[in-house]
Amino acid sequence: MVKCAQGLKDMKLHSFGKRERIRRKKEFADIYQRGNRIKRLLREFFRLNKERLSPSRDMVVIAKKSLQLPLTYSDVERELAALLIR
């Protein structure tokens, strides 16, 4: 039972809260219209590392059109971790 409770705690730590999720039809439509691979990779980095980031910082991450593709999660993690996690 203790193991199960710890698993739930870990799941909550790595899940998105209600305000962090895409929930409305318009939000989904906007993402599909503009493309979503890079955004998914960025979101995944922040989801998995949010407890390691300073909570008092506001950030805007802009993906340049000149990115070398295909971009992998490892590429995103390596670059953002070097900049944001100390």
N, C-alpha and C positions, 0 to 999 in steps of 0.2 A: 504494500500500500504506500509506503514511503517513496519507493521508486516511482510509482505512478504520479504522486503529488509533485515530485521534482520534475518529472517530464512535462506536466501541465505548466509548471512555473517557467520552465525553459521555453515552452511553446509560446506563452504569453510574452516573454521577453523578446522573441524573434518574430512576433506577428505584428501586423499593422493595426493601429487603433482605428476607430470609426472615422475620425477626421483624416486619416492618412490613406484611406482606400478610395478607389474610383468606384462610384456607385451609380451615377446618373447616366442615362442614355446619351446625353449630349457630351459628357466627358469621354465616354468610349468612342463616340463618333469622331470627336476631335483627334483623339490619339490615332485611330485607324487612318484618318485622312492625312495626317502628317507623317505617318510611319512610327514604329514603336520599338525597334530592337535596342537602340542605344538607351532610350528611356528605361526600358526594362532592366538593362544591365546596371544603370546608375541607381535605380530604385533598390535593386537587390543588394548592391554594395551598402547603401544607407540602412537598409533593413537589417542586414547581418552585423553591421558595425555601429548601430546607433548608441549602444551603451559605452562605446569607446570614444565617441565624439563629445566635444564640449557642448553642454546643453545651452549655454549662453550665446552661442553663435548662430547667426542667420547666414545662410549660404545660397548662392545662386550658381548653378553649374550649367555652363553653356557648352554644348557639343558643337565643335566646328565642323563645317561641311567638308573640310579637307582631311577628315580622319581616314586612316588606312583601314580598309575593311578586308576581310572579316575581323571584327573586334570581338575578343573573347572576354569572359568575366575576369580571367586572370590578368588581362591587360588593364582593365578598368580598376581592379583591386590594387594592382601594383602602383599605378599612377596616383590614384586618390589616397591610398594609405600613406604614400611618401609625403603628400601635401598636407593631409588632415590629421593623421594619427601620430602622436608623439609619445 
